[in-house]
């Protein structure tokens, strides 16, 4: 089924067949010739294509023991049970692998077949990669020498497994820097499992897919390790991995992430717990383990820094910041030494912003730079706890960057368009992934807000370019994809 023709109902139906491993028409490779009748392993979590540039991409997959996620109860001790548990201990009454949504891993060997034709008749084949327990049964294929501005189709194939275990996906590469930037991308954040709003996954996924974005930014809090609404708080490394299995085996998420170019950022809840920093712990689970697991679960380049930038044609360059790896303790006294980005990331950001000749420059940040935020928060640049460095960055932007720079942030559970009163820095909050997860705002502030809405949804950004001008449009959309606010700006080149 063609993605562009999927209705919301068909989106879910198609995904279910993919998770089960629909037979596909493309010619299979030598891997299947070895043991064509073997039943598994499988790919119940689908695939992910990330870190896409004009010539490179990473395709991620994880081998699983079963073709689908576990169907069952949460396996959590209820309040009526007499035995009391420490908050840092697991409340499980059954093994993690038996929990609802679990996808126990399996060892195996995998190769990727990829090309520009949907039937893969022009496909190239990667070397075989081993999925082992040491890496949570994950294989990440680093593709290079790709054609710019091109849709690629791929098929991940398991050695010795049944043909039905193969999995199809696609992604789009960025155009080179001198090509006109006509494109659309989406930004989402804050997806809680209990608040997803639909058993198959958040409504925003089919809504974003219907817009056919060239890429999508997942800006942190992609799982909530520390929430316990009948679920298992991640106080061990195994429980942390379970959160990824449960969330990213949901049919709508499998469908979307297997068929779009993506960029993944982490925040506090998908690293360890609320407002965490290096050195903190949650039971047996450490911040450093959380950093490692995120790099495994997201399609990322393990050799590069967690902050990076990507160019999409003549008119767009996007920066992705990291707000966890380098930060000071939240409760430390504010001053010149207190930091979220760290000295190296801050210097990199300033240098690359000034070097860029892109028409539009967009920073995608896991947390706000403008806000405003609640008075009791102390975790980001719009709070008093990090005001010194926040003022420094905002002042630098005012002095060095013209009106072609914007911030898009995650983390906040409401949508807004804010303009900083002193520096004019503009920020768009994507909002939470569901209406059920919305809330926590300090309210509308006329000094900052051009738009303020306490509901779920996502942000869609569109570029329309001609030779002598370029127009950027920011659209806040609700969970069903309806536009609730629009801002646009045009530049004559």
C-alpha positions in Angstrom: 0.0 0.0 0.0 1.3 3.4 -0.9 1.9 5.7 2.1 0.3 8.7 0.4 -3.0 6.9 -0.1 -3.3 5.7 3.5 -6.4 6.8 5.4 -6.2 7.0 9.2 -7.8 3.6 9.4 -5.7 2.1 6.6 -2.6 3.5 8.3 -3.2 1.3 11.3 -4.3 -1.7 9.2 -1.2 -1.5 7.0 1.1 -1.2 10.0 -0.3 -4.3 11.7 0.5 -6.3 8.6 4.0 -4.9 8.5 4.6 -5.8 12.2 3.5 -9.3 11.4 5.9 -9.4 8.4 3.9 -9.0 5.2 5.4 -10.9 2.2 7.0 -8.5 -0.2 7.5 -8.7 -3.9 11.2 -7.6 -4.2 13.7 -10.3 -4.9 15.3 -11.6 -1.7 19.0 -12.2 -1.3 21.3 -15.1 -0.5 20.5 -14.8 3.2 17.1 -16.6 2.7 18.7 -19.4 0.6 20.4 -20.7 3.7 17.3 -21.7 5.7 14.2 -20.5 3.9 11.9 -22.4 6.2 13.2 -21.1 9.6 10.5 -19.2 11.5 12.4 -16.3 13.0 13.8 -14.1 14.4 11.6 -11.1 13.6 11.5 -7.3 13.6 8.5 -6.4 15.8 9.7 -2.9 16.3 10.1 -2.1 12.6 12.9 0.1 11.4 14.1 3.7 11.7 16.0 5.9 9.3 17.9 8.7 10.9 20.6 11.3 10.6 19.9 11.8 6.9 22.1 14.2 4.9 22.4 14.7 1.2 24.6 11.6 0.8 24.3 9.5 4.0 21.7 7.9 6.3 21.5 5.4 9.2 18.9 2.6 9.1 18.2 1.0 12.4 16.4 -2.3 13.3 16.2 -4.7 16.2 15.7 -8.4 16.1 13.0 -9.8 18.2 12.0 -13.4 19.3 8.4 -12.9 18.2 6.7 -11.1 15.3 4.5 -9.0 17.5 4.7 -7.3 20.9 3.5 -9.2 24.0 -0.2 -8.9 24.8 -0.9 -9.1 28.5 -1.3 -7.3 31.8 1.1 -4.7 33.2 2.4 -7.0 35.9 2.6 -4.2 38.4 1.8 -4.5 42.1 -1.4 -2.6 42.9 -2.0 -0.3 45.9 -4.3 -2.9 47.5 -1.4 -5.3 47.8 -0.1 -5.3 51.4 3.6 -5.6 50.7 5.2 -2.1 50.5 7.9 -1.3 48.0 10.5 1.4 48.1 10.0 3.9 45.3 13.4 3.0 43.9 12.5 -0.7 43.7 10.7 -2.5 40.9 7.0 -3.2 41.6 6.8 -6.0 39.0 5.0 -9.2 39.8 6.0 -11.0 36.5 9.3 -11.0 34.4 9.8 -8.0 32.2 9.6 -10.1 29.1 6.0 -11.0 29.9 4.8 -7.4 30.3 2.3 -5.9 28.0 4.2 -4.4 25.0 7.5 -6.2 25.7 9.5 -7.3 22.6 12.2 -9.7 23.9 15.3 -9.6 21.6 16.9 -12.4 19.6 20.3 -12.9 18.1 20.7 -13.2 14.4 22.4 -11.8 11.3 20.9 -9.1 9.2 21.6 -7.3 5.9 20.0 -4.3 4.2 18.9 -4.0 0.6 18.4 -0.5 -0.6 17.8 1.5 -3.8 15.9 4.3 -5.5 13.2 2.0 -7.1 10.3 0.8 -5.0 10.7 -2.8 -6.3 14.4 -2.7 -5.3 15.4 -3.8 -8.8 18.4 -1.4 -8.5 19.2 -2.3 -5.0 22.6 -2.4 -3.4 23.3 -4.8 -0.5 25.1 -4.1 2.8 27.5 -6.5 4.5 25.9 -8.8 7.0 25.7 -7.4 10.5 25.2 -9.4 13.8 22.5 -8.6 16.3 23.8 -9.5 19.7 22.7 -9.2 23.3 25.6 -6.8 24.1 23.9 -4.2 21.8 20.3 -5.1 22.7 20.0 -7.1 19.4 20.2 -3.9 17.4 21.8 -3.4 14.0 22.5 0.1 12.6 23.5 0.3 8.9 25.5 3.4 7.9 24.7 4.2 4.3 26.9 6.5 2.2 27.3 7.7 -1.4 23.5 8.3 -1.7 21.9 10.6 -4.2 20.9 14.0 -2.9 17.2 14.9 -2.9 16.1 11.3 -3.5 13.6 8.8 -2.0 15.3 5.6 -1.0 13.5 2.3 -0.4 15.0 -0.5 1.7 14.4 -4.0 3.0 16.0 -5.5 6.1 16.5 -9.2 5.7 17.3 -11.8 8.4 19.6 -14.7 7.7 17.9 -18.1 8.0 14.5 -16.5 8.8 11.3 -16.9 6.9 10.7 -14.5 4.1 7.8 -13.0 6.0 10.2 -11.6 8.6 11.7 -9.1 6.1 10.7 -5.5 6.7 10.3 -2.6 4.2 10.8 1.1 4.7 11.8 4.3 3.0 13.5 7.7 3.6 14.4 10.9 1.7 17.8 12.4 1.4 18.4 16.1 1.7 19.1 18.2 -1.4 22.5 19.8 -1.9 23.1 23.3 -0.6 22.5 25.1 -3.9 19.1 23.5 -4.7 15.9 25.6 -3.9 14.4 24.5 -0.6 10.8 23.6 -1.2 10.0 21.2 1.6 8.0 20.5 4.8 9.2 19.1 8.1 7.4 18.2 11.3 8.4 18.5 15.0 7.0 16.5 17.9 7.7 15.9 21.6 6.5 14.5 24.9 4.7 11.2 24.2 3.6 9.4 27.2 2.4 5.8 26.9 -0.6 6.0 29.2 -1.7 9.3 27.6 -1.3 8.2 24.0 -5.0 8.6 23.3 -5.4 5.6 21.0 -4.4 2.0 21.6 -2.3 1.8 18.4 -0.4 5.0 19.1 -0.7 8.7 19.2 -3.0 10.4 16.7 -0.2 12.8 15.6 1.5 10.0 13.7 -1.1 9.5 10.9 -1.7 13.2 11.0 2.0 14.0 10.3 2.2 11.2 7.7 -0.6 12.8 5.7 1.5 15.9 5.2 4.3 13.9 3.6 7.1 15.6 5.4 10.6 15.4 4.0 11.8 14.8 7.6 10.6 14.8 11.2 12.3 15.9 14.4 11.6 13.8 17.6 12.7 16.3 20.3 12.9 14.3 23.5 10.7 12.7 26.2 10.0 9.9 23.7 9.5 7.6 26.7 8.8 8.4 30.3 11.1 6.2 32.5 9.9 7.7 35.7 6.1 7.7 35.3 4.1 5.0 37.1 0.4 5.0 36.0 0.1 1.3 36.4 3.4 0.9 34.5 6.9 -0.1 35.5 9.2 2.7 36.5 12.7 2.2 35.0 14.8 1.5 38.1 16.9 -1.0 36.2 18.5 -1.1 32.7 16.2 -3.9 31.6 13.1 -1.9 32.6 14.5 1.1 30.7 14.8 -0.9 27.5 11.3 -2.2 28.1 9.9 1.3 27.8 11.4 1.6 24.3 10.0 -1.8 23.3 6.5 -1.0 24.5 6.4 2.5 22.9 8.1 1.9 19.6 6.3 -1.4 18.8 3.0 0.5 18.7 1.6 0.1 15.1 1.4 3.8 14.3 4.9 4.5 15.5 6.3 1.5 13.6 4.6 2.7 10.4 5.8 6.3 10.7 9.4 5.8 11.8 10.0 3.1 9.2 8.9 5.5 6.4 10.3 8.9 7.2 13.7 10.6 7.6 14.1 11.4 11.3 16.3 13.2 13.7 16.2 12.1 17.4 16.9 14.3 20.5 16.8 13.2 24.1 15.6 15.1 27.2 15.3 14.1 30.9 12.5 11.5 30.9 14.1 9.4 28.1 17.6 9.7 29.7 16.8 8.9 33.4 14.1 10.9 35.2 12.5 14.4 35.5 15.1 17.2 35.5 18.1 14.9 35.7 21.7 15.6 35.0 25.0 13.6 34.8 25.7 11.6 37.9 22.1 11.2 39.0 20.4 7.7 39.5 17.0 6.1 39.7 17.3 2.9 41.7 20.0 0.8 40.0 19.6 2.7 36.8 22.2 5.5 36.2 22.3 8.6 34.0 25.2 7.1 32.1 23.2 4.0 31.3 20.4 6.2 30.1 22.8 8.0 27.7 24.0 4.7 26.3 20.5 3.3 25.8 19.3 6.4 24.0 22.2 6.2 21.5 21.4 2.5 20.9 17.6 3.0 20.5 17.8 6.1 18.3 19.3 5.9 14.8 22.4 8.0 15.7 26.0 8.2 14.7 27.8 6.8 17.8 31.1 8.4 16.9 29.8 12.0 16.7 28.7 14.5 19.4 25.0 14.6 20.5 24.7 18.1 19.0 24.9 18.5 15.3 23.6 20.4 12.3 22.2 19.4 8.9 21.6 21.4 5.6 18.5 20.9 3.5 19.0 22.8 0.2 19.7 26.4 -0.4 17.3 27.8 2.1 17.3 25.7 5.3 19.8 24.7 7.9 18.8 23.0 11.2 20.7 22.8 14.4 20.0 20.1 17.0 21.2 20.9 20.6 21.8 18.6 23.5 20.6 19.7 26.9 21.6 16.8 29.1 25.1 15.5 28.4 27.0 18.7 29.4 24.8 20.4 32.0 25.6 21.5 35.5 23.5 20.4 38.5 20.1 22.1 38.3 20.4 23.1 42.0 23.8 24.7 41.7 24.0 28.5 42.1 23.5 30.4 38.9 26.5 32.2 37.4 29.1 32.3 34.6 30.2 28.7 35.2 26.7 27.1 35.3 25.7 25.6 32.0 23.3 23.5 30.0 25.1 23.3 26.7 28.7 23.3 27.9 31.6 25.4 26.5 32.3 23.2 23.4 28.7 23.0 22.3 28.2 26.7 22.8 31.3 27.6 20.8 30.2 25.2 18.0 26.8 26.7 17.9 28.0 30.3 17.6 30.7 29.3 15.0 28.4 27.3 12.7 25.6 29.8 12.9 27.9 32.5 11.7 29.4 30.3 9.0 26.0 29.3 7.5 24.7 31.0 4.4 21.3 29.3 4.6 18.3 31.6 4.1 16.5 30.3 7.2 18.3 29.0 10.3 16.3 26.9 12.8 17.4 25.6 16.2 15.5 22.5 17.4 16.0 22.3 21.2 14.8 19.7 23.6 13.9 22.5 26.1 12.9 26.2 25.8 15.2 29.1 25.2 12.5 31.8 25.5 9.4 30.4 27.3 8.1 31.7 29.6 7.9 28.7 32.0 6.5 28.0 35.4 8.1 29.7 38.4 8.8 26.4 40.1 10.8 25.0 37.2 14.6 25.2 37.2 15.6 23.1 34.2 16.0 25.3 31.1 17.1 28.7 29.7 13.7 30.3 30.4 14.1 29.6 34.2 16.0 31.7 36.8 18.3 28.7 37.5 20.0 29.0 34.2 19.3 32.7 33.5 23.0 33.8 33.2 23.7 31.5 30.2 20.2 32.0 28.8 20.8 35.8 28.7 24.2 35.2 27.2 22.9 33.1 24.3 19.8 35.3 23.6 22.0 38.5 23.6 24.5 36.8 21.2 21.7 35.9 18.9 20.3 39.5 18.9 23.8 40.9 18.1 24.9 38.3 15.5 21.8 36.8 13.8 19.3 38.7 11.6 15.6 38.0 11.5 16.0 34.6 9.8 16.6 32.6 13.0 13.9 30.7 14.9 13.8 28.3 17.8 11.6 25.2 18.0 11.4 23.6 21.4 10.1 20.4 22.9 9.6 19.6 26.6 6.6 22.0 27.3 3.1 20.4 27.4 1.4 23.3 25.7 1.8 25.0 22.3 3.0 28.5 21.9 4.7 31.1 19.7 6.7 33.5 21.9 8.9 36.5 21.2 11.5 37.4 23.9 10.7 41.0 25.0 14.3 42.2 25.2 16.1 40.3 22.4 13.3 39.5 19.9 14.3 35.8 19.7 11.3 33.8 18.4 10.3 30.4 19.7 7.7 27.8 18.8 6.7 25.1 21.2 5.6 22.0 19.4 3.3 20.9 22.2 2.7 17.4 23.6 1.9 14.4 21.4 -1.7 14.0 22.8 -4.4 16.1 24.3 -4.3 13.9 27.4 -0.8 14.9 28.1 -1.3 18.7 27.9 -1.1 21.0 30.9 1.3 22.7 33.2 1.4 26.1 31.6 1.8 29.3 33.7 -0.9 30.8 31.4 -1.0 33.4 28.6 1.6 36.2 28.9 0.9 39.2 26.7 4.6 40.3 27.0 5.7 37.1 25.2 2.9 35.2 23.5 1.7 35.6 20.0 -0.1 32.3 20.4 -0.9 30.0 23.4 -2.9 26.8 23.5 -3.1 24.1 26.1 -3.7 21.1 23.9 -1.7 18.4 22.1 -0.4 18.4 18.5 2.7 19.1 16.6 4.5 21.7 14.5 4.7 21.7 10.7 7.2 24.0 9.0 7.0 24.6 5.2 9.5 26.3 2.9 8.4 27.7 -0.5 11.2 29.1 -2.5 11.8 30.8 -5.8 15.0 32.0 -7.3 14.7 35.5 -5.8 12.7 34.9 -2.6 11.9 32.3 0.0 9.0 32.0 2.4 8.9 30.0 5.7 5.6 29.1 7.4 5.2 27.7 10.9 1.9 25.9 11.6 0.8 24.7 15.0 -1.5 21.7 14.3 -3.8 19.7 16.6 -3.5 16.0 17.1 -5.7 15.4 14.0 -3.6 17.6 11.8 -5.9 20.7 11.7 -4.1 24.1 11.7 -4.7 26.1 14.8 -2.1 28.9 14.3 0.0 30.1 11.4 3.0 32.4 11.2 5.0 33.1 8.1 7.9 35.3 6.9 9.3 36.1 3.5 12.8 37.1 2.5 13.7 38.7 -0.9 17.1 37.4 -1.9 
